């Protein structure tokens, strides 16, 4: 989940922080308003963070869920793909990798 606030809106920023949103990025000089440039602040909350807040608000013990087996396998595949891309010497190697990964996803 994400929200965006402009830097002049300190009330909204403080509210989002109290609700559990974390600062994730800043769009520098994202908006011209009232004679000057203002930054846009990107804030977000991950699903796990939200679930933890809900459990705390209900007085329940907070447990960290293990990722599903498929999520672990996908993360491993992504890590392997990144390593393969780093090892590629030229565009032809990258094209070959792309085709291999596209076929493996079918």
DODOMAR-846456 format. One record per atom (N, C-alpha, C): residue in three letters; x, y, z; atom name. Coordinates in pm, 1 decimal. Layout:
N
<tivex ALA; <X; Y; Z>; CA>,
...
! end
This chain:
106
<tivex UNK; <86.0; -113.9; 0.0>; N>,
<tivex UNK; <0.0; 0.0; 0.0>; CA>,
<tivex UNK; <91.6; 121.4; 0.0>; C>,
<tivex UNK; <54.2; 224.6; -74.3>; N>,
<tivex UNK; <138.7; 343.3; -77.1>; CA>,
<tivex UNK; <54.4; 469.7; -76.4>; C>,
<tivex UNK; <116.5; 575.6; -27.9>; N>,
<tivex UNK; <54.2; 708.2; -27.0>; CA>,
<tivex UNK; <160.2; 809.1; -69.5>; C>,
<tivex UNK; <113.3; 922.5; -114.3>; N>,
<tivex UNK; <204.8; 1029.4; -151.8>; CA>,
<tivex UNK; <155.3; 1158.0; -89.5>; C>,
<tivex UNK; <248.8; 1233.6; -35.3>; N>,
<tivex UNK; <215.9; 1363.9; 21.4>; CA>,
<tivex UNK; <320.9; 1463.7; -25.3>; C>,
<tivex UNK; <279.6; 1587.8; -40.1>; N>,
<tivex UNK; <376.6; 1690.3; -75.7>; CA>,
<tivex UNK; <434.4; 1750.4; 51.8>; C>,
<tivex UNK; <557.3; 1795.6; 40.8>; N>,
<tivex UNK; <632.3; 1832.0; 160.2>; CA>,
<tivex UNK; <568.8; 1943.8; 242.4>; C>,
<tivex UNK; <483.3; 2026.3; 181.9>; N>,
<tivex UNK; <418.2; 2130.5; 260.1>; CA>,
<tivex UNK; <312.4; 2073.7; 353.7>; C>,
<tivex UNK; <267.5; 1952.9; 328.9>; N>,
<tivex UNK; <158.4; 1894.3; 406.1>; CA>,
<tivex UNK; <213.3; 1811.9; 522.8>; C>,
<tivex UNK; <273.6; 1880.5; 618.2>; N>,
<tivex UNK; <338.1; 1811.7; 730.6>; CA>,
<tivex UNK; <237.5; 1735.5; 816.4>; C>,
<tivex UNK; <114.8; 1784.0; 824.2>; N>,
<tivex UNK; <12.6; 1713.1; 901.1>; CA>,
<tivex UNK; <-15.2; 1575.5; 844.2>; C>,
<tivex UNK; <-27.9; 1566.8; 712.6>; N>,
<tivex UNK; <-52.2; 1437.9; 647.6>; CA>,
<tivex UNK; <67.8; 1346.1; 665.8>; C>,
<tivex UNK; <187.3; 1399.9; 651.1>; N>,
<tivex UNK; <308.3; 1318.8; 665.3>; CA>,
<tivex UNK; <316.2; 1258.5; 805.4>; C>,
<tivex UNK; <291.0; 1340.3; 907.6>; N>,
<tivex UNK; <294.8; 1290.2; 1045.7>; CA>,
<tivex UNK; <186.6; 1185.0; 1069.4>; C>,
<tivex UNK; <68.9; 1205.8; 1011.6>; N>,
<tivex UNK; <-39.1; 1108.1; 1024.6>; CA>,
<tivex UNK; <1.4; 975.1; 962.6>; C>,
<tivex UNK; <54.6; 979.2; 840.3>; N>,
<tivex UNK; <96.3; 855.8; 773.9>; CA>,
<tivex UNK; <204.2; 783.8; 853.9>; C>,
<tivex UNK; <296.7; 858.9; 911.1>; N>,
<tivex UNK; <401.2; 797.6; 994.5>; CA>,
<tivex UNK; <338.6; 729.4; 1115.9>; C>,
<tivex UNK; <243.6; 796.2; 1181.5>; N>,
<tivex UNK; <177.1; 736.7; 1298.8>; CA>,
<tivex UNK; <99.3; 612.1; 1261.5>; C>,
<tivex UNK; <46.2; 608.5; 1139.2>; N>,
<tivex UNK; <-29.0; 492.0; 1094.0>; CA>,
<tivex UNK; <62.1; 375.2; 1056.2>; C>,
<tivex UNK; <192.4; 400.1; 1049.3>; N>,
<tivex UNK; <286.5; 293.0; 1022.2>; CA>,
<tivex UNK; <350.9; 296.7; 884.7>; C>,
<tivex UNK; <321.9; 398.4; 806.1>; N>,
<tivex UNK; <384.9; 408.6; 674.6>; CA>,
<tivex UNK; <531.3; 447.3; 690.3>; C>,
<tivex UNK; <614.9; 393.8; 601.2>; N>,
<tivex UNK; <758.6; 421.1; 601.4>; CA>,
<tivex UNK; <792.7; 507.1; 480.1>; C>,
<tivex UNK; <891.6; 594.1; 496.5>; N>,
<tivex UNK; <938.7; 675.5; 384.7>; CA>,
<tivex UNK; <1011.0; 584.9; 285.6>; C>,
<tivex UNK; <970.8; 591.9; 159.2>; N>,
<tivex UNK; <1030.2; 506.1; 57.0>; CA>,
<tivex UNK; <1097.9; 585.2; -54.2>; C>,
<tivex UNK; <1060.3; 707.9; -71.5>; N>,
<tivex UNK; <1123.0; 783.8; -178.7>; CA>,
<tivex UNK; <1079.0; 928.3; -178.3>; C>,
<tivex UNK; <1148.1; 1005.1; -259.7>; N>,
<tivex UNK; <1120.5; 1147.6; -269.4>; CA>,
<tivex UNK; <1131.1; 1187.8; -415.4>; C>,
<tivex UNK; <1026.9; 1247.6; -466.0>; N>,
<tivex UNK; <1031.6; 1306.1; -599.4>; CA>,
<tivex UNK; <1069.9; 1452.0; -582.9>; C>,
<tivex UNK; <1194.1; 1483.0; -613.2>; N>,
<tivex UNK; <1242.5; 1619.1; -590.0>; CA>,
<tivex UNK; <1177.3; 1716.5; -687.4>; C>,
<tivex UNK; <1134.1; 1829.3; -631.5>; N>,
<tivex UNK; <1069.1; 1934.7; -709.1>; CA>,
<tivex UNK; <961.7; 1876.6; -801.6>; C>,
<tivex UNK; <873.0; 1799.7; -742.7>; N>,
<tivex UNK; <770.0; 1728.7; -819.5>; CA>,
<tivex UNK; <651.0; 1817.0; -857.0>; C>,
<tivex UNK; <631.9; 1927.7; -784.7>; N>,
<tivex UNK; <513.9; 2010.5; -810.0>; CA>,
<tivex UNK; <546.1; 2157.7; -787.6>; C>,
<tivex UNK; <504.6; 2240.3; -881.9>; N>,
<tivex UNK; <514.7; 2386.0; -865.8>; CA>,
<tivex UNK; <384.4; 2431.9; -802.7>; C>,
<tivex UNK; <392.7; 2493.8; -685.2>; N>,
<tivex UNK; <271.6; 2535.1; -613.5>; CA>,
<tivex UNK; <303.1; 2660.7; -533.5>; C>,
<tivex UNK; <220.5; 2761.7; -549.2>; N>,
<tivex UNK; <232.8; 2887.5; -476.0>; CA>,
<tivex UNK; <373.3; 2946.5; -485.0>; C>,
<tivex UNK; <425.7; 2949.9; -607.0>; N>,
<tivex UNK; <550.6; 3020.4; -630.7>; CA>,
<tivex UNK; <679.0; 2946.2; -600.6>; C>,
<tivex UNK; <671.7; 2816.6; -577.5>; N>,
<tivex UNK; <795.2; 2741.5; -553.7>; CA>,
<tivex UNK; <775.3; 2594.1; -586.0>; C>,
<tivex UNK; <885.9; 2523.0; -594.2>; N>,
<tivex UNK; <882.6; 2378.7; -617.2>; CA>,
<tivex UNK; <871.3; 2306.4; -484.1>; C>,
<tivex UNK; <793.5; 2199.0; -482.6>; N>,
<tivex UNK; <775.7; 2116.7; -363.2>; CA>,
<tivex UNK; <808.5; 1971.2; -398.0>; C>,
<tivex UNK; <871.9; 1903.4; -302.7>; N>,
<tivex UNK; <901.9; 1761.0; -319.9>; CA>,
<tivex UNK; <777.1; 1677.7; -291.9>; C>,
<tivex UNK; <765.3; 1566.3; -361.1>; N>,
<tivex UNK; <659.9; 1469.0; -333.0>; CA>,
<tivex UNK; <720.9; 1354.4; -253.4>; C>,
<tivex UNK; <662.0; 1319.8; -141.9>; N>,
<tivex UNK; <714.1; 1213.7; -56.0>; CA>,
<tivex UNK; <632.9; 1086.4; -76.1>; C>,
<tivex UNK; <701.4; 980.0; -112.4>; N>,
<tivex UNK; <638.0; 849.9; -131.1>; CA>,
<tivex UNK; <652.5; 771.4; -1.2>; C>,
<tivex UNK; <541.9; 717.6; 46.3>; N>,
<tivex UNK; <543.0; 638.7; 169.1>; CA>,
<tivex UNK; <469.0; 508.5; 141.9>; C>,
<tivex UNK; <510.3; 402.9; 210.1>; N>,
<tivex UNK; <446.5; 275.4; 185.3>; CA>,
<tivex UNK; <441.4; 187.3; 308.1>; C>,
<tivex UNK; <359.8; 84.4; 296.9>; N>,
<tivex UNK; <346.7; -14.5; 403.0>; CA>,
<tivex UNK; <333.7; -151.0; 335.8>; C>,
<tivex UNK; <417.6; -243.8; 377.3>; N>,
<tivex UNK; <412.2; -379.6; 323.7>; CA>,
<tivex UNK; <298.0; -457.7; 388.0>; C>,
<tivex UNK; <253.2; -561.1; 320.7>; N>,
<tivex UNK; <142.8; -641.4; 373.0>; CA>,
<tivex UNK; <174.5; -696.9; 511.2>; C>,
<tivex UNK; <296.3; -746.9; 529.7>; N>,
<tivex UNK; <335.3; -801.1; 659.1>; CA>,
<tivex UNK; <332.5; -696.6; 769.6>; C>,
<tivex UNK; <373.8; -574.4; 737.1>; N>,
<tivex UNK; <369.5; -465.2; 834.7>; CA>,
<tivex UNK; <225.4; -432.2; 872.0>; C>,
<tivex UNK; <136.9; -431.5; 771.0>; N>,
<tivex UNK; <-3.8; -403.2; 796.8>; CA>,
<tivex UNK; <-65.1; -511.1; 885.0>; C>,
<tivex UNK; <-37.3; -638.4; 851.8>; N>,
<tivex UNK; <-92.6; -748.6; 930.7>; CA>,
<tivex UNK; <-44.1; -741.6; 1076.1>; C>,
<tivex UNK; <82.0; -704.7; 1094.2>; N>,
<tivex UNK; <136.3; -691.7; 1229.2>; CA>,
<tivex UNK; <63.0; -582.5; 1306.9>; C>,
<tivex UNK; <36.1; -470.6; 1241.2>; N>,
<tivex UNK; <-37.6; -361.9; 1307.4>; CA>,
<tivex UNK; <-178.3; -404.3; 1345.1>; C>,
<tivex UNK; <-244.4; -478.6; 1257.1>; N>,
<tivex UNK; <-379.8; -525.9; 1284.9>; CA>,
<tivex UNK; <-379.1; -618.2; 1406.6>; C>,
<tivex UNK; <-283.3; -711.4; 1410.3>; N>,
<tivex UNK; <-275.0; -803.7; 1523.7>; CA>,
<tivex UNK; <-246.5; -728.9; 1653.1>; C>,
<tivex UNK; <-156.6; -631.8; 1647.9>; N>,
<tivex UNK; <-126.1; -553.4; 1768.0>; CA>,
<tivex UNK; <-249.0; -478.1; 1816.1>; C>,
<tivex UNK; <-324.9; -422.5; 1719.9>; N>,
<tivex UNK; <-443.5; -345.3; 1758.2>; CA>,
<tivex UNK; <-549.7; -433.9; 1822.5>; C>,
<tivex UNK; <-548.4; -564.4; 1790.0>; N>,
<tivex UNK; <-643.5; -659.2; 1847.7>; CA>,
<tivex UNK; <-587.6; -725.4; 1973.1>; C>,
<tivex UNK; <-463.4; -690.2; 2009.3>; N>,
<tivex UNK; <-401.7; -748.8; 2126.4>; CA>,
<tivex UNK; <-352.5; -890.8; 2104.9>; C>,
<tivex UNK; <-337.9; -931.1; 1979.6>; N>,
<tivex UNK; <-292.4; -1067.1; 1949.1>; CA>,
<tivex UNK; <-140.4; -1071.6; 1943.7>; C>,
<tivex UNK; <-86.4; -1191.0; 1969.4>; N>,
<tivex UNK; <57.3; -1210.8; 1952.5>; CA>,
<tivex UNK; <90.2; -1200.6; 1804.9>; C>,
<tivex UNK; <202.3; -1138.4; 1777.7>; N>,
<tivex UNK; <244.8; -1121.0; 1639.0>; CA>,
<tivex UNK; <338.3; -1234.2; 1601.0>; C>,
<tivex UNK; <303.7; -1303.0; 1491.9>; N>,
<tivex UNK; <387.6; -1409.8; 1439.7>; CA>,
<tivex UNK; <433.9; -1371.1; 1300.7>; C>,
<tivex UNK; <555.8; -1404.1; 1271.5>; N>,
<tivex UNK; <607.4; -1379.0; 1137.5>; CA>,
<tivex UNK; <582.2; -1503.7; 1054.5>; C>,
<tivex UNK; <509.5; -1486.7; 944.6>; N>,
<tivex UNK; <478.1; -1599.7; 858.5>; CA>,
<tivex UNK; <595.2; -1631.4; 768.1>; C>,
<tivex UNK; <618.6; -1758.4; 749.0>; N>,
<tivex UNK; <720.0; -1803.0; 653.5>; CA>,
<tivex UNK; <665.8; -1784.1; 512.4>; C>,
<tivex UNK; <750.0; -1740.2; 419.8>; N>,
<tivex UNK; <702.6; -1730.4; 281.8>; CA>,
<tivex UNK; <661.6; -1867.6; 229.3>; C>,
<tivex UNK; <564.0; -1868.5; 140.9>; N>,
<tivex UNK; <520.3; -1993.6; 79.5>; CA>,
<tivex UNK; <635.0; -2053.7; -0.6>; C>,
<tivex UNK; <629.6; -2184.0; -19.9>; N>,
<tivex UNK; <735.1; -2255.1; -92.5>; CA>,
<tivex UNK; <756.8; -2193.9; -230.7>; C>,
<tivex UNK; <645.7; -2160.8; -298.8>; N>,
<tivex UNK; <656.4; -2102.6; -432.4>; CA>,
<tivex UNK; <729.3; -1969.1; -428.7>; C>,
<tivex UNK; <703.7; -1887.0; -324.8>; N>,
<tivex UNK; <770.3; -1757.7; -312.7>; CA>,
<tivex UNK; <920.6; -1775.6; -293.5>; C>,
<tivex UNK; <960.0; -1874.5; -213.8>; N>,
<tivex UNK; <1101.5; -1901.8; -193.2>; CA>,
<tivex UNK; <1166.5; -1946.3; -323.3>; C>,
<tivex UNK; <1097.8; -2033.6; -397.6>; N>,
<tivex UNK; <1151.6; -2081.6; -524.9>; CA>,
<tivex UNK; <1163.8; -1966.9; -624.5>; C>,
<tivex UNK; <1063.3; -1879.8; -629.9>; N>,
<tivex UNK; <1068.8; -1765.8; -720.8>; CA>,
<tivex UNK; <1184.7; -1673.4; -684.9>; C>,
<tivex UNK; <1203.6; -1649.0; -556.1>; N>,
<tivex UNK; <1313.7; -1563.0; -512.4>; CA>,
<tivex UNK; <1448.0; -1623.4; -551.5>; C>,
<tivex UNK; <1459.9; -1755.8; -539.5>; N>,
<tivex UNK; <1583.4; -1823.8; -578.8>; CA>,
<tivex UNK; <1607.3; -1810.0; -728.8>; C>,
<tivex UNK; <1501.1; -1825.9; -808.7>; N>,
<tivex UNK; <1512.9; -1812.2; -954.3>; CA>,
<tivex UNK; <1556.8; -1670.9; -991.8>; C>,
<tivex UNK; <1499.1; -1572.4; -926.7>; N>,
<tivex UNK; <1535.7; -1433.0; -955.5>; CA>,
<tivex UNK; <1682.3; -1409.7; -921.9>; C>,
<tivex UNK; <1728.0; -1460.8; -808.6>; N>,
<tivex UNK; <1868.3; -1445.2; -770.4>; CA>,
<tivex UNK; <1960.9; -1510.8; -873.3>; C>,
<tivex UNK; <1922.7; -1628.7; -920.1>; N>,
<tivex UNK; <2002.0; -1697.3; -1022.1>; CA>,
<tivex UNK; <2003.5; -1618.2; -1152.7>; C>,
<tivex UNK; <1888.6; -1563.5; -1190.6>; N>,
<tivex UNK; <1881.4; -1483.9; -1312.8>; CA>,
<tivex UNK; <1972.1; -1361.9; -1303.0>; C>,
<tivex UNK; <1971.9; -1295.7; -1189.1>; N>,
<tivex UNK; <2057.0; -1177.3; -1171.6>; CA>,
<tivex UNK; <2204.5; -1213.8; -1187.4>; C>,
<tivex UNK; <2243.1; -1326.4; -1130.7>; N>,
<tivex UNK; <2382.3; -1370.3; -1143.2>; CA>,
<tivex UNK; <2416.2; -1401.5; -1288.4>; C>,
<tivex UNK; <2326.0; -1466.7; -1359.4>; N>,
<tivex UNK; <2349.3; -1497.7; -1500.7>; CA>,
<tivex UNK; <2364.2; -1370.0; -1582.9>; C>,
<tivex UNK; <2281.3; -1271.3; -1554.3>; N>,
<tivex UNK; <2288.1; -1144.7; -1627.7>; CA>,
<tivex UNK; <2421.8; -1075.0; -1601.1>; C>,
<tivex UNK; <2469.5; -1078.8; -1478.7>; N>,
<tivex UNK; <2599.0; -1017.7; -1446.0>; CA>,
<tivex UNK; <2712.7; -1082.8; -1524.3>; C>,
<tivex UNK; <2700.4; -1212.5; -1550.4>; N>,
<tivex UNK; <2805.9; -1286.6; -1620.6>; CA>,
<tivex UNK; <2799.7; -1268.8; -1772.3>; C>,
<tivex UNK; <2688.9; -1217.3; -1823.2>; N>,
<tivex UNK; <2673.2; -1203.4; -1968.8>; CA>,
<tivex UNK; <2776.4; -1105.4; -2023.2>; C>,
<tivex UNK; <2836.7; -1141.8; -2136.7>; N>,
<tivex UNK; <2941.1; -1058.9; -2196.3>; CA>,
<tivex UNK; <2888.8; -958.2; -2298.2>; C>,
<tivex UNK; <2779.2; -990.7; -2363.5>; N>,
<tivex UNK; <2729.0; -901.1; -2466.8>; CA>,
<tivex UNK; <2578.2; -919.2; -2484.7>; C>,
<tivex UNK; <2524.4; -846.8; -2578.9>; N>,
<tivex UNK; <2380.4; -849.1; -2603.2>; CA>,
<tivex UNK; <2333.0; -987.6; -2645.0>; C>,
<tivex UNK; <2413.4; -1058.9; -2722.5>; N>,
<tivex UNK; <2373.4; -1192.1; -2766.3>; CA>,
<tivex UNK; <2355.2; -1285.6; -2646.8>; C>,
<tivex UNK; <2444.7; -1274.9; -2548.1>; N>,
<tivex UNK; <2430.0; -1356.1; -2427.6>; CA>,
<tivex UNK; <2299.5; -1321.2; -2355.3>; C>,
<tivex UNK; <2269.4; -1192.4; -2348.0>; N>,
<tivex UNK; <2146.2; -1149.2; -2281.2>; CA>,
<tivex UNK; <2022.5; -1198.6; -2356.4>; C>,
<tivex UNK; <2026.3; -1192.3; -2489.2>; N>,
<tivex UNK; <1913.1; -1242.2; -2568.8>; CA>,
<tivex UNK; <1892.2; -1390.8; -2544.3>; C>,
<tivex UNK; <2001.3; -1466.1; -2538.3>; N>,
<tivex UNK; <1993.2; -1610.2; -2513.4>; CA>,
<tivex UNK; <1931.2; -1636.3; -2376.1>; C>,
<tivex UNK; <1977.5; -1562.1; -2274.4>; N>,
<tivex UNK; <1921.7; -1578.0; -2139.6>; CA>,
<tivex UNK; <1772.5; -1545.9; -2139.9>; C>,
<tivex UNK; <1735.8; -1437.3; -2205.8>; N>,
<tivex UNK; <1595.6; -1396.5; -2210.4>; CA>,
<tivex UNK; <1509.2; -1507.3; -2269.0>; C>,
<tivex UNK; <1554.8; -1566.3; -2378.6>; N>,
<tivex UNK; <1479.0; -1674.5; -2442.3>; CA>,
<tivex UNK; <1468.2; -1795.2; -2349.2>; C>,
<tivex UNK; <1577.4; -1829.9; -2282.4>; N>,
<tivex UNK; <1574.7; -1943.5; -2189.3>; CA>,
<tivex UNK; <1475.3; -1919.7; -2076.5>; C>,
<tivex UNK; <1476.5; -1800.2; -2019.8>; N>,
<tivex UNK; <1385.2; -1771.2; -1909.6>; CA>,
<tivex UNK; <1241.6; -1764.0; -1957.2>; C>,
<tivex UNK; <1219.4; -1713.4; -2077.5>; N>,
<tivex UNK; <1084.1; -1707.0; -2131.1>; CA>,
<tivex UNK; <1028.8; -1847.8; -2151.9>; C>,
<tivex UNK; <1112.3; -1937.2; -2202.2>; N>,
<tivex UNK; <1068.6; -2076.8; -2223.9>; CA>,
<tivex UNK; <1042.4; -2146.0; -2090.7>; C>,
<tivex UNK; <1126.6; -2120.5; -1991.2>; N>,
<tivex UNK; <1110.4; -2187.9; -1861.4>; CA>,
<tivex UNK; <983.7; -2143.1; -1788.3>; C>,
<tivex UNK; <931.5; -2024.8; -1822.8>; N>,
<tivex UNK; <810.7; -1974.6; -1756.9>; CA>,
<tivex UNK; <683.7; -2030.4; -1819.4>; C>,
<tivex UNK; <694.3; -2092.3; -1936.0>; N>,
<tivex UNK; <575.2; -2144.5; -2003.5>; CA>,
<tivex UNK; <522.5; -2268.7; -1938.3>; C>,
! end
